[in-house]
Amino acid sequence: MLEPTQTASLPGIESLMDRHYSEMVRLAISILGEPEEAEDAAQEAFIAAAVSAHAFRGNASPKTWLYSITVNACMDHLRRRKSRQALGNVLQAIQAVFSRSQETEEAVIQADEDSRLWAEVNRLDEKHRIPVLLYYMYELPVQEISQILGVGPGTVHSRLFYARKQLLHALQDQAALSRNLPEVLP
C-alpha cells in the first residue's frame, strides 16, 4: 500500500492517450450519443487526467482511472445538455454497426426485441442506465464500475438489480399488451 505522500507510477499522458483514447471516445459516445460531443468529452477527460496526473495514487488501474474521469466529463455534458434522447441515438448507431443483414424471421424478431430492450434502457434514469451500460455493454466488473462511479460495489449491485427489475417489468407489460392487441382490434 502506498504511503499518503507517495504516488503510483502513471505512464505519460501521451502513452495513455495512444492506448485508451478510442475506448474513451467509444464510452463517451455510448453515454452522450453525439460523436462530436463525445470527442469533446474524451478530450476534456484527457486534459483533466493530465492536470491531475500528480494525484494518481494507484488505487485503481490507469484504465479504470480514465474511465472514471471520462464518465465524469460525460456527466458534466449531460447536465449541461439535459437531454435524455442521446442514448437512443447511440444505441441505434451501435445496433446498426453490429447487426448483420440477415433476412431470416429470427433475425427480424431478435432485432425487434433488441430495439425494445434498448428503448427501455433509454428510459432508465442516469444513475441506473450508466451501470447497465458499463456492465452489459462494456462488460466491466462491478468493482471497476464502483470505482468509476465513485460508489460502493453494493450500490452498483443495487442499481443493477433495480434496473433489471424495471426492464423486466416494462418488457413484460409490452409482451402482455402485444398478446392482447388482436382481441382489442377489430
N, C-alpha and C positions, 0 to 999 in steps of 0.2 A: 504494500500500500504506500502511496506517495505521502510524504510529509506535507503539511499545509503550504509550505513555501516552495515545494517542488512542483514542476510542471512536467507532464509527459512529453515525450518527443513526438512532434507532429510534423509530417512531411511538409515541404514547402507548398504554398497555396497553388503555385503553377502545377505541381505534381498532382495535387488533389483535383484540380480542375481537369487535367488531362484524363484522370482515371474516372471521375464521377460526374462530370458536367452533364453528359447526356442523360444519365439516370436522374439527376436532379431536375432537368428540364422535363423529362417524362413524368416525374412525380408532380411537378408544378402544373403540367397540362392536365393530369388526371384530377387535380383539385380545382384548378381555375377554369379549365375548358377552353381557354383562349391561348393559342400558341404564342402570340406576340406578348401577351401579359405574362405567360409562363416564362418566356425568355427573360423578361424584366425581373420577375421574382427570383429566378435562378441566379441571375447576375447579382441582384441585391443580396442574396444569400451568401454568395462567394465573397462579396465585399465585406459583409458582416463577419464572415469567417476569417478573412484576412485581418480585420480590425481587432477581433477578439482571439486570435490565434495564441497570443501570450497567456490567455486564461485557460486554455485547454489543459485539463488535468489528467486525461487518460481514463476517466471513469467509464467511458464508452469508446467504441472504435471510432476512428475518424469518419467512417461512412455513416454510422449512426448519428454522430455529432452533426454532420452535414444534413442528414435527413431532418433532424430537429430544427436546424436553422432554416432550412427550406420550407418546412411546414409552417414555421412562424412567419416567414416572409409571405407565404401564400395566405395565411390567416389575416395578415395586415391588408393584403389586396382585397380579400373577401369583405372585410369590414368597410373598406372604402367604397367598394362597389355595391355591396348589399344586394347581390343578385344570386339567386339560387338556380337560375337556369343554366349556369355554366356546366354543371356536372352532366346534365342531359346531353349537351353538345359533345363533350369529350367522350362520353360513353358510346355515343353513336359513331364517332370517329374511330374509336378503338375497335368497336364491333365490326365496322366496315373493313378495317385493316385485317382483322383476324378471321373474319368469316370467309368461308370457302364458297365458291359459286357452284353449289350442288343443287340440282333441280329435283331432288327427291322430296317426297312428302315429309319424311322425318326431319330433313334439314329446315324445311319451312316451319314445321311445328317447333323445332328447337329454337330457331331464330325468334319466333313469336314469344316463346317462353322466356328467352334471354332478354328480349326487349321489355317484357312486363316486369321481370325481376329488376333490371337496371332502372326502369321508371320508378319502381317502388324504392330502390336505394336512393334515387334522387330526391324522394320526398322526405327522407330522414333528415333530422336536424344535423348540423355540422359536427356536434360532439359525438354523434353515433355514426355518421357517414364516413368520417375520416378513418376511424379504426377499422371499419368494414373494408375500405379501400386498401389500407395498409396490410391487413391480414389476408384478405382473399385475393386481391389483385396482385399485390407485390409479395405476398407470401412471407411477410416478416413475422418473426416470433413475437409473442406477447411482451416479452421482456424488452425487446428493442422498441416496440410501439410505445410502451410505457415511458421509455427514455425520451423518445421523440416528442411525445405529447406532454411530458413533464407531470405525469400522473402515475400512481402506483399500478402494479400488474392487476391487482384486484379490481381497480376501476376500469381497466381495459377489458377484463373478463366481463364485468357487469355491463359495460356499454355494448360489447359484442352480443351478450345474451339478450339484452333488451332489444337491440337492432334485429337479431334473428327472430325474436318473438313478434315484433312489429311486422317484419317482412312476411313471416308465415301467416299471420292473421290477415294481412292485406291480400296475399295471393289466394288464400282460401276463400275470402269474400269474393274475389274476382271469379274464381272457379265456380262457386255456387251461383253467382249471377249469370255466368255464361250457360250453365246447365239449365237454368230456369227461363232463359230467353225464348226458346221455342214455344213454351207454354203461354208466355205473355203476348208474343207477337201473333197476328192473325195468319 
